[in-house]
Amino acid sequence: MPKAKAKDSKPLPLPDILRDFALLRASDFDLASHTPTPVQQSCSDLLLDSSYHFVQEAKLALNLHNRDEAHVQGGRVETIRSSLEGLLGDLQHGK
């Protein structure tokens, strides 16, 4: 179903809107009870912040992966580990 363009759409008739508002008012319908409370909004804000943090951390991890940073750091750690093993061997043999 194609969407109507703004110029093709007709605005809602004012008398119908006023009648609907009058019915809501007469029926004691509490619109506030059907809207999110600040607690619900803050919970969703926390979830949104958590989501943004996750995306930021994922991007950093992908950047490290794409630059082979983990491989480079792993090579450095391996070099240091082998040097320390050699030093430990020398110390144990009294050299």
PDB file as gemmi writes it, atoms N, CA and C in Angstrom:
CRYST1    1.000    1.000    1.000  90.00  90.00  90.00 P 1                      
ATOM      1  N   MET A   1       0.837  -1.169   0.000  1.00  0.00           N  
ATOM      2  CA  MET A   1       0.000   0.000   0.000  1.00  0.00           C  
ATOM      3  C   MET A   1       0.888   1.240   0.000  1.00  0.00           C  
ATOM      4  N   PRO A   2       0.819   2.070  -1.034  1.00  0.00           N  
ATOM      5  CA  PRO A   2       1.682   3.251  -1.102  1.00  0.00           C  
ATOM      6  C   PRO A   2       1.272   4.288  -0.066  1.00  0.00           C  
ATOM      7  N   LYS A   3       2.294   4.987   0.413  1.00  0.00           N  
ATOM      8  CA  LYS A   3       2.040   6.056   1.385  1.00  0.00           C  
ATOM      9  C   LYS A   3       1.524   7.294   0.671  1.00  0.00           C  
ATOM     10  N   ALA A   4       0.615   7.992   1.326  1.00  0.00           N  
ATOM     11  CA  ALA A   4       0.097   9.245   0.768  1.00  0.00           C  
ATOM     12  C   ALA A   4       1.111  10.347   1.036  1.00  0.00           C  
ATOM     13  N   LYS A   5       1.297  11.183   0.064  1.00  0.00           N  
ATOM     14  CA  LYS A   5       2.199  12.312   0.248  1.00  0.00           C  
ATOM     15  C   LYS A   5       1.534  13.337   1.151  1.00  0.00           C  
ATOM     16  N   ALA A   6       2.335  14.191   1.756  1.00  0.00           N  
ATOM     17  CA  ALA A   6       1.815  15.191   2.690  1.00  0.00           C  
ATOM     18  C   ALA A   6       0.772  16.087   2.031  1.00  0.00           C  
ATOM     19  N   LYS A   7       1.006  16.446   0.807  1.00  0.00           N  
ATOM     20  CA  LYS A   7       0.048  17.337   0.150  1.00  0.00           C  
ATOM     21  C   LYS A   7      -1.243  16.605  -0.217  1.00  0.00           C  
ATOM     22  N   ASP A   8      -1.180  15.263  -0.357  1.00  0.00           N  
ATOM     23  CA  ASP A   8      -2.367  14.480  -0.700  1.00  0.00           C  
ATOM     24  C   ASP A   8      -3.197  14.102   0.521  1.00  0.00           C  
ATOM     25  N   SER A   9      -2.558  14.072   1.695  1.00  0.00           N  
ATOM     26  CA  SER A   9      -3.295  13.654   2.889  1.00  0.00           C  
ATOM     27  C   SER A   9      -4.174  14.788   3.395  1.00  0.00           C  
ATOM     28  N   LYS A  10      -5.271  14.391   3.969  1.00  0.00           N  
ATOM     29  CA  LYS A  10      -6.212  15.386   4.488  1.00  0.00           C  
ATOM     30  C   LYS A  10      -6.060  15.430   6.007  1.00  0.00           C  
ATOM     31  N   PRO A  11      -6.085  16.622   6.571  1.00  0.00           N  
ATOM     32  CA  PRO A  11      -5.967  16.724   8.034  1.00  0.00           C  
ATOM     33  C   PRO A  11      -7.209  16.145   8.705  1.00  0.00           C  
ATOM     34  N   LEU A  12      -7.038  15.751   9.939  1.00  0.00           N  
ATOM     35  CA  LEU A  12      -8.179  15.243  10.698  1.00  0.00           C  
ATOM     36  C   LEU A  12      -9.194  16.358  10.901  1.00  0.00           C  
ATOM     37  N   PRO A  13     -10.457  16.043  10.743  1.00  0.00           N  
ATOM     38  CA  PRO A  13     -11.478  17.086  10.912  1.00  0.00           C  
ATOM     39  C   PRO A  13     -11.574  17.530  12.370  1.00  0.00           C  
ATOM     40  N   LEU A  14     -11.520  18.814  12.585  1.00  0.00           N  
ATOM     41  CA  LEU A  14     -11.544  19.391  13.927  1.00  0.00           C  
ATOM     42  C   LEU A  14     -12.770  18.972  14.730  1.00  0.00           C  
ATOM     43  N   PRO A  15     -13.957  18.952  14.168  1.00  0.00           N  
ATOM     44  CA  PRO A  15     -15.120  18.544  14.980  1.00  0.00           C  
ATOM     45  C   PRO A  15     -14.997  17.111  15.513  1.00  0.00           C  
ATOM     46  N   ASP A  16     -14.416  16.220  14.710  1.00  0.00           N  
ATOM     47  CA  ASP A  16     -14.237  14.838  15.172  1.00  0.00           C  
ATOM     48  C   ASP A  16     -13.220  14.762  16.312  1.00  0.00           C  
ATOM     49  N   ILE A  17     -12.174  15.536  16.197  1.00  0.00           N  
ATOM     50  CA  ILE A  17     -11.161  15.553  17.256  1.00  0.00           C  
ATOM     51  C   ILE A  17     -11.767  16.098  18.547  1.00  0.00           C  
ATOM     52  N   LEU A  18     -12.492  17.184  18.441  1.00  0.00           N  
ATOM     53  CA  LEU A  18     -13.114  17.769  19.632  1.00  0.00           C  
ATOM     54  C   LEU A  18     -14.121  16.804  20.258  1.00  0.00           C  
ATOM     55  N   ARG A  19     -14.855  16.088  19.420  1.00  0.00           N  
ATOM     56  CA  ARG A  19     -15.808  15.107  19.940  1.00  0.00           C  
ATOM     57  C   ARG A  19     -15.066  13.981  20.688  1.00  0.00           C  
ATOM     58  N   ASP A  20     -13.946  13.498  20.106  1.00  0.00           N  
ATOM     59  CA  ASP A  20     -13.170  12.441  20.759  1.00  0.00           C  
ATOM     60  C   ASP A  20     -12.627  12.910  22.108  1.00  0.00           C  
ATOM     61  N   PHE A  21     -12.104  14.139  22.143  1.00  0.00           N  
ATOM     62  CA  PHE A  21     -11.611  14.672  23.417  1.00  0.00           C  
ATOM     63  C   PHE A  21     -12.733  14.786  24.444  1.00  0.00           C  
ATOM     64  N   ALA A  22     -13.901  15.195  24.007  1.00  0.00           N  
ATOM     65  CA  ALA A  22     -15.046  15.320  24.912  1.00  0.00           C  
ATOM     66  C   ALA A  22     -15.443  13.948  25.455  1.00  0.00           C  
ATOM     67  N   LEU A  23     -15.410  12.926  24.606  1.00  0.00           N  
ATOM     68  CA  LEU A  23     -15.729  11.567  25.063  1.00  0.00           C  
ATOM     69  C   LEU A  23     -14.705  11.060  26.075  1.00  0.00           C  
ATOM     70  N   LEU A  24     -13.438  11.322  25.820  1.00  0.00           N  
ATOM     71  CA  LEU A  24     -12.398  10.921  26.768  1.00  0.00           C  
ATOM     72  C   LEU A  24     -12.588  11.611  28.116  1.00  0.00           C  
ATOM     73  N   ARG A  25     -12.903  12.889  28.048  1.00  0.00           N  
ATOM     74  CA  ARG A  25     -13.094  13.663  29.272  1.00  0.00           C  
ATOM     75  C   ARG A  25     -14.322  13.174  30.039  1.00  0.00           C  
ATOM     76  N   ALA A  26     -15.391  12.881  29.350  1.00  0.00           N  
ATOM     77  CA  ALA A  26     -16.632  12.438  29.991  1.00  0.00           C  
ATOM     78  C   ALA A  26     -16.508  11.024  30.556  1.00  0.00           C  
ATOM     79  N   SER A  27     -15.636  10.210  29.970  1.00  0.00           N  
ATOM     80  CA  SER A  27     -15.525   8.825  30.424  1.00  0.00           C  
ATOM     81  C   SER A  27     -14.516   8.669  31.558  1.00  0.00           C  
ATOM     82  N   ASP A  28     -13.945   9.757  32.050  1.00  0.00           N  
ATOM     83  CA  ASP A  28     -12.928   9.721  33.101  1.00  0.00           C  
ATOM     84  C   ASP A  28     -11.740   8.832  32.723  1.00  0.00           C  
ATOM     85  N   PHE A  29     -11.409   8.848  31.468  1.00  0.00           N  
ATOM     86  CA  PHE A  29     -10.254   8.096  30.982  1.00  0.00           C  
ATOM     87  C   PHE A  29      -8.996   8.823  31.422  1.00  0.00           C  
ATOM     88  N   ASP A  30      -8.128   8.135  32.147  1.00  0.00           N  
ATOM     89  CA  ASP A  30      -6.899   8.740  32.650  1.00  0.00           C  
ATOM     90  C   ASP A  30      -5.775   8.462  31.662  1.00  0.00           C  
ATOM     91  N   LEU A  31      -5.497   9.421  30.823  1.00  0.00           N  
ATOM     92  CA  LEU A  31      -4.465   9.254  29.805  1.00  0.00           C  
ATOM     93  C   LEU A  31      -3.078   9.092  30.440  1.00  0.00           C  
ATOM     94  N   ALA A  32      -2.856   9.717  31.580  1.00  0.00           N  
ATOM     95  CA  ALA A  32      -1.558   9.634  32.247  1.00  0.00           C  
ATOM     96  C   ALA A  32      -1.231   8.212  32.680  1.00  0.00           C  
ATOM     97  N   SER A  33      -2.268   7.423  32.974  1.00  0.00           N  
ATOM     98  CA  SER A  33      -1.993   6.048  33.404  1.00  0.00           C  
ATOM     99  C   SER A  33      -1.538   5.180  32.239  1.00  0.00           C  
ATOM    100  N   HIS A  34      -1.721   5.654  31.024  1.00  0.00           N  
ATOM    101  CA  HIS A  34      -1.321   4.883  29.855  1.00  0.00           C  
ATOM    102  C   HIS A  34      -0.039   5.408  29.209  1.00  0.00           C  
ATOM    103  N   THR A  35       0.616   6.346  29.845  1.00  0.00           N  
ATOM    104  CA  THR A  35       1.880   6.862  29.344  1.00  0.00           C  
ATOM    105  C   THR A  35       2.995   6.369  30.250  1.00  0.00           C  
ATOM    106  N   PRO A  36       4.208   6.269  29.744  1.00  0.00           N  
ATOM    107  CA  PRO A  36       5.313   5.791  30.568  1.00  0.00           C  
ATOM    108  C   PRO A  36       5.580   6.733  31.744  1.00  0.00           C  
ATOM    109  N   THR A  37       5.855   6.141  32.882  1.00  0.00           N  
ATOM    110  CA  THR A  37       6.205   6.942  34.051  1.00  0.00           C  
ATOM    111  C   THR A  37       7.685   7.282  33.986  1.00  0.00           C  
ATOM    112  N   PRO A  38       8.128   8.265  34.759  1.00  0.00           N  
ATOM    113  CA  PRO A  38       9.560   8.605  34.746  1.00  0.00           C  
ATOM    114  C   PRO A  38      10.447   7.424  35.107  1.00  0.00           C  
ATOM    115  N   VAL A  39       9.976   6.536  35.970  1.00  0.00           N  
ATOM    116  CA  VAL A  39      10.784   5.371  36.341  1.00  0.00           C  
ATOM    117  C   VAL A  39      10.971   4.479  35.123  1.00  0.00           C  
ATOM    118  N   GLN A  40       9.904   4.259  34.367  1.00  0.00           N  
ATOM    119  CA  GLN A  40      10.015   3.450  33.167  1.00  0.00           C  
ATOM    120  C   GLN A  40      10.929   4.124  32.147  1.00  0.00           C  
ATOM    121  N   GLN A  41      10.843   5.418  32.049  1.00  0.00           N  
ATOM    122  CA  GLN A  41      11.698   6.128  31.113  1.00  0.00           C  
ATOM    123  C   GLN A  41      13.153   6.042  31.545  1.00  0.00           C  
ATOM    124  N   SER A  42      13.426   6.166  32.834  1.00  0.00           N  
ATOM    125  CA  SER A  42      14.811   6.097  33.271  1.00  0.00           C  
ATOM    126  C   SER A  42      15.358   4.693  33.091  1.00  0.00           C  
ATOM    127  N   CYS A  43      14.508   3.683  33.238  1.00  0.00           N  
ATOM    128  CA  CYS A  43      14.938   2.310  32.996  1.00  0.00           C  
ATOM    129  C   CYS A  43      15.296   2.137  31.524  1.00  0.00           C  
ATOM    130  N   SER A  44      14.476   2.674  30.662  1.00  0.00           N  
ATOM    131  CA  SER A  44      14.779   2.575  29.230  1.00  0.00           C  
ATOM    132  C   SER A  44      16.019   3.400  28.891  1.00  0.00           C  
ATOM    133  N   ASP A  45      16.208   4.520  29.586  1.00  0.00           N  
ATOM    134  CA  ASP A  45      17.415   5.316  29.368  1.00  0.00           C  
ATOM    135  C   ASP A  45      18.655   4.517  29.780  1.00  0.00           C  
ATOM    136  N   LEU A  46      18.559   3.781  30.891  1.00  0.00           N  
ATOM    137  CA  LEU A  46      19.684   2.953  31.327  1.00  0.00           C  
ATOM    138  C   LEU A  46      19.977   1.863  30.305  1.00  0.00           C  
ATOM    139  N   LEU A  47      18.929   1.253  29.779  1.00  0.00           N  
ATOM    140  CA  LEU A  47      19.121   0.222  28.762  1.00  0.00           C  
ATOM    141  C   LEU A  47      19.746   0.808  27.502  1.00  0.00           C  
ATOM    142  N   LEU A  48      19.311   1.998  27.131  1.00  0.00           N  
ATOM    143  CA  LEU A  48      19.867   2.653  25.957  1.00  0.00           C  
ATOM    144  C   LEU A  48      21.337   2.999  26.173  1.00  0.00           C  
ATOM    145  N   ASP A  49      21.661   3.523  27.350  1.00  0.00           N  
ATOM    146  CA  ASP A  49      23.057   3.836  27.664  1.00  0.00           C  
ATOM    147  C   ASP A  49      23.914   2.577  27.649  1.00  0.00           C  
ATOM    148  N   SER A  50      23.374   1.504  28.204  1.00  0.00           N  
ATOM    149  CA  SER A  50      24.090   0.229  28.209  1.00  0.00           C  
ATOM    150  C   SER A  50      24.326  -0.259  26.788  1.00  0.00           C  
ATOM    151  N   SER A  51      23.339  -0.093  25.944  1.00  0.00           N  
ATOM    152  CA  SER A  51      23.460  -0.502  24.542  1.00  0.00           C  
ATOM    153  C   SER A  51      24.538   0.320  23.834  1.00  0.00           C  
ATOM    154  N   TYR A  52      24.540   1.641  24.057  1.00  0.00           N  
ATOM    155  CA  TYR A  52      25.560   2.490  23.448  1.00  0.00           C  
ATOM    156  C   TYR A  52      26.955   2.095  23.923  1.00  0.00           C  
ATOM    157  N   HIS A  53      27.084   1.772  25.224  1.00  0.00           N  
ATOM    158  CA  HIS A  53      28.379   1.362  25.771  1.00  0.00           C  
ATOM    159  C   HIS A  53      28.837   0.058  25.120  1.00  0.00           C  
ATOM    160  N   PHE A  54      27.903  -0.891  24.966  1.00  0.00           N  
ATOM    161  CA  PHE A  54      28.240  -2.162  24.329  1.00  0.00           C  
ATOM    162  C   PHE A  54      28.723  -1.949  22.899  1.00  0.00           C  
ATOM    163  N   VAL A  55      28.031  -1.089  22.159  1.00  0.00           N  
ATOM    164  CA  VAL A  55      28.411  -0.827  20.768  1.00  0.00           C  
ATOM    165  C   VAL A  55      29.785  -0.181  20.718  1.00  0.00           C  
ATOM    166  N   GLN A  56      30.053   0.744  21.634  1.00  0.00           N  
ATOM    167  CA  GLN A  56      31.355   1.413  21.667  1.00  0.00           C  
ATOM    168  C   GLN A  56      32.470   0.404  21.943  1.00  0.00           C  
ATOM    169  N   GLU A  57      32.260  -0.494  22.918  1.00  0.00           N  
ATOM    170  CA  GLU A  57      33.259  -1.507  23.232  1.00  0.00           C  
ATOM    171  C   GLU A  57      33.445  -2.482  22.071  1.00  0.00           C  
ATOM    172  N   ALA A  58      32.360  -2.835  21.409  1.00  0.00           N  
ATOM    173  CA  ALA A  58      32.455  -3.746  20.264  1.00  0.00           C  
ATOM    174  C   ALA A  58      33.256  -3.112  19.130  1.00  0.00           C  
ATOM    175  N   LYS A  59      33.030  -1.802  18.900  1.00  0.00           N  
ATOM    176  CA  LYS A  59      33.786  -1.110  17.860  1.00  0.00           C  
ATOM    177  C   LYS A  59      35.275  -1.087  18.190  1.00  0.00           C  
ATOM    178  N   LEU A  60      35.604  -0.836  19.460  1.00  0.00           N  
ATOM    179  CA  LEU A  60      37.018  -0.837  19.865  1.00  0.00           C  
ATOM    180  C   LEU A  60      37.638  -2.211  19.657  1.00  0.00           C  
ATOM    181  N   ALA A  61      36.903  -3.259  20.025  1.00  0.00           N  
ATOM    182  CA  ALA A  61      37.414  -4.621  19.848  1.00  0.00           C  
ATOM    183  C   ALA A  61      37.619  -4.937  18.374  1.00  0.00           C  
ATOM    184  N   LEU A  62      36.681  -4.523  17.533  1.00  0.00           N  
ATOM    185  CA  LEU A  62      36.825  -4.765  16.094  1.00  0.00           C  
ATOM    186  C   LEU A  62      38.000  -3.986  15.515  1.00  0.00           C  
ATOM    187  N   ASN A  63      38.204  -2.762  15.988  1.00  0.00           N  
ATOM    188  CA  ASN A  63      39.351  -1.980  15.519  1.00  0.00           C  
ATOM    189  C   ASN A  63      40.662  -2.660  15.903  1.00  0.00           C  
ATOM    190  N   LEU A  64      40.738  -3.172  17.135  1.00  0.00           N  
ATOM    191  CA  LEU A  64      41.944  -3.892  17.553  1.00  0.00           C  
ATOM    192  C   LEU A  64      42.149  -5.133  16.700  1.00  0.00           C  
ATOM    193  N   HIS A  65      41.075  -5.841  16.441  1.00  0.00           N  
ATOM    194  CA  HIS A  65      41.168  -7.050  15.614  1.00  0.00           C  
ATOM    195  C   HIS A  65      41.615  -6.707  14.197  1.00  0.00           C  
ATOM    196  N   ASN A  66      41.058  -5.673  13.627  1.00  0.00           N  
ATOM    197  CA  ASN A  66      41.396  -5.296  12.252  1.00  0.00           C  
ATOM    198  C   ASN A  66      42.838  -4.812  12.120  1.00  0.00           C  
ATOM    199  N   ARG A  67      43.383  -4.256  13.182  1.00  0.00           N  
ATOM    200  CA  ARG A  67      44.775  -3.779  13.145  1.00  0.00           C  
ATOM    201  C   ARG A  67      45.760  -4.859  13.562  1.00  0.00           C  
ATOM    202  N   ASP A  68      45.266  -6.058  13.855  1.00  0.00           N  
ATOM    203  CA  ASP A  68      46.098  -7.168  14.335  1.00  0.00           C  
ATOM    204  C   ASP A  68      46.839  -6.793  15.611  1.00  0.00           C  
ATOM    205  N   GLU A  69      46.254  -5.904  16.393  1.00  0.00           N  
ATOM    206  CA  GLU A  69      46.881  -5.442  17.632  1.00  0.00           C  
ATOM    207  C   GLU A  69      47.068  -6.594  18.616  1.00  0.00           C  
ATOM    208  N   ALA A  70      46.094  -7.484  18.693  1.00  0.00           N  
ATOM    209  CA  ALA A  70      46.208  -8.621  19.617  1.00  0.00           C  
ATOM    210  C   ALA A  70      47.362  -9.521  19.210  1.00  0.00           C  
ATOM    211  N   HIS A  71      47.545  -9.719  17.912  1.00  0.00           N  
ATOM    212  CA  HIS A  71      48.647 -10.552  17.430  1.00  0.00           C  
ATOM    213  C   HIS A  71      49.998  -9.915  17.761  1.00  0.00           C  
ATOM    214  N   VAL A  72      50.089  -8.601  17.567  1.00  0.00           N  
ATOM    215  CA  VAL A  72      51.332  -7.881  17.870  1.00  0.00           C  
ATOM    216  C   VAL A  72      51.637  -7.961  19.374  1.00  0.00           C  
ATOM    217  N   GLN A  73      50.614  -7.698  20.195  1.00  0.00           N  
ATOM    218  CA  GLN A  73      50.816  -7.759  21.647  1.00  0.00           C  
ATOM    219  C   GLN A  73      51.155  -9.188  22.082  1.00  0.00           C  
ATOM    220  N   GLY A  74      50.509 -10.169  21.458  1.00  0.00           N  
ATOM    221  CA  GLY A  74      50.815 -11.570  21.768  1.00  0.00           C  
ATOM    222  C   GLY A  74      52.265 -11.897  21.459  1.00  0.00           C  
ATOM    223  N   GLY A  75      52.776 -11.364  20.358  1.00  0.00           N  
ATOM    224  CA  GLY A  75      54.183 -11.571  20.012  1.00  0.00           C  
ATOM    225  C   GLY A  75      55.108 -10.943  21.042  1.00  0.00           C  
ATOM    226  N   ARG A  76      54.779  -9.768  21.503  1.00  0.00           N  
ATOM    227  CA  ARG A  76      55.588  -9.110  22.536  1.00  0.00           C  
ATOM    228  C   ARG A  76      55.580  -9.907  23.836  1.00  0.00           C  
ATOM    229  N   VAL A  77      54.403 -10.383  24.213  1.00  0.00           N  
ATOM    230  CA  VAL A  77      54.288 -11.183  25.445  1.00  0.00           C  
ATOM    231  C   VAL A  77      55.109 -12.458  25.313  1.00  0.00           C  
ATOM    232  N   GLU A  78      55.047 -13.095  24.156  1.00  0.00           N  
ATOM    233  CA  GLU A  78      55.804 -14.339  23.937  1.00  0.00           C  
ATOM    234  C   GLU A  78      57.305 -14.075  24.012  1.00  0.00           C  
ATOM    235  N   THR A  79      57.770 -12.973  23.461  1.00  0.00           N  
ATOM    236  CA  THR A  79      59.192 -12.614  23.516  1.00  0.00           C  
ATOM    237  C   THR A  79      59.633 -12.395  24.964  1.00  0.00           C  
ATOM    238  N   ILE A  80      58.840 -11.665  25.713  1.00  0.00           N  
ATOM    239  CA  ILE A  80      59.170 -11.407  27.121  1.00  0.00           C  
ATOM    240  C   ILE A  80      59.129 -12.698  27.923  1.00  0.00           C  
ATOM    241  N   ARG A  81      58.123 -13.558  27.650  1.00  0.00           N  
ATOM    242  CA  ARG A  81      58.008 -14.820  28.370  1.00  0.00           C  
ATOM    243  C   ARG A  81      59.226 -15.700  28.125  1.00  0.00           C  
ATOM    244  N   SER A  82      59.658 -15.783  26.865  1.00  0.00           N  
ATOM    245  CA  SER A  82      60.821 -16.626  26.568  1.00  0.00           C  
ATOM    246  C   SER A  82      62.085 -16.042  27.210  1.00  0.00           C  
ATOM    247  N   SER A  83      62.200 -14.720  27.245  1.00  0.00           N  
ATOM    248  CA  SER A  83      63.351 -14.086  27.907  1.00  0.00           C  
ATOM    249  C   SER A  83      63.347 -14.394  29.397  1.00  0.00           C  
ATOM    250  N   LEU A  84      62.187 -14.309  30.018  1.00  0.00           N  
ATOM    251  CA  LEU A  84      62.095 -14.598  31.451  1.00  0.00           C  
ATOM    252  C   LEU A  84      62.349 -16.076  31.742  1.00  0.00           C  
ATOM    253  N   GLU A  85      61.908 -16.962  30.870  1.00  0.00           N  
ATOM    254  CA  GLU A  85      62.198 -18.384  31.058  1.00  0.00           C  
ATOM    255  C   GLU A  85      63.695 -18.642  30.962  1.00  0.00           C  
ATOM    256  N   GLY A  86      64.334 -17.959  30.011  1.00  0.00           N  
ATOM    257  CA  GLY A  86      65.797 -18.087  29.894  1.00  0.00           C  
ATOM    258  C   GLY A  86      66.495 -17.563  31.138  1.00  0.00           C  
ATOM    259  N   LEU A  87      66.045 -16.425  31.653  1.00  0.00           N  
ATOM    260  CA  LEU A  87      66.627 -15.845  32.866  1.00  0.00           C  
ATOM    261  C   LEU A  87      66.405 -16.773  34.051  1.00  0.00           C  
ATOM    262  N   LEU A  88      65.219 -17.341  34.169  1.00  0.00           N  
ATOM    263  CA  LEU A  88      64.899 -18.265  35.256  1.00  0.00           C  
ATOM    264  C   LEU A  88      65.768 -19.517  35.164  1.00  0.00           C  
ATOM    265  N   GLY A  89      65.973 -20.017  33.954  1.00  0.00           N  
ATOM    266  CA  GLY A  89      66.846 -21.180  33.765  1.00  0.00           C  
ATOM    267  C   GLY A  89      68.269 -20.880  34.188  1.00  0.00           C  
ATOM    268  N   ASP A  90      68.762 -19.693  33.825  1.00  0.00           N  
ATOM    269  CA  ASP A  90      70.118 -19.294  34.219  1.00  0.00           C  
ATOM    270  C   ASP A  90      70.236 -19.169  35.728  1.00  0.00           C  
ATOM    271  N   LEU A  91      69.215 -18.605  36.376  1.00  0.00           N  
ATOM    272  CA  LEU A  91      69.252 -18.453  37.833  1.00  0.00           C  
ATOM    273  C   LEU A  91      69.209 -19.820  38.539  1.00  0.00           C  
ATOM    274  N   GLN A  92      68.415 -20.752  38.002  1.00  0.00           N  
ATOM    275  CA  GLN A  92      68.318 -22.070  38.613  1.00  0.00           C  
ATOM    276  C   GLN A  92      69.609 -22.857  38.447  1.00  0.00           C  
ATOM    277  N   HIS A  93      70.359 -22.630  37.388  1.00  0.00           N  
ATOM    278  CA  HIS A  93      71.614 -23.359  37.146  1.00  0.00           C  
ATOM    279  C   HIS A  93      72.806 -22.622  37.732  1.00  0.00           C  
ATOM    280  N   GLY A  94      72.580 -21.504  38.360  1.00  0.00           N  
ATOM    281  CA  GLY A  94      73.627 -20.744  39.041  1.00  0.00           C  
ATOM    282  C   GLY A  94      74.554 -19.994  38.111  1.00  0.00           C  
ATOM    283  N   LYS A  95      74.123 -19.616  36.990  1.00  0.00           N  
ATOM    284  CA  LYS A  95      74.990 -18.869  36.060  1.00  0.00           C  
ATOM    285  C   LYS A  95      74.963 -17.417  36.360  1.00  0.00           C  
TER     286      LYS A  95                                                      
END                                                                             
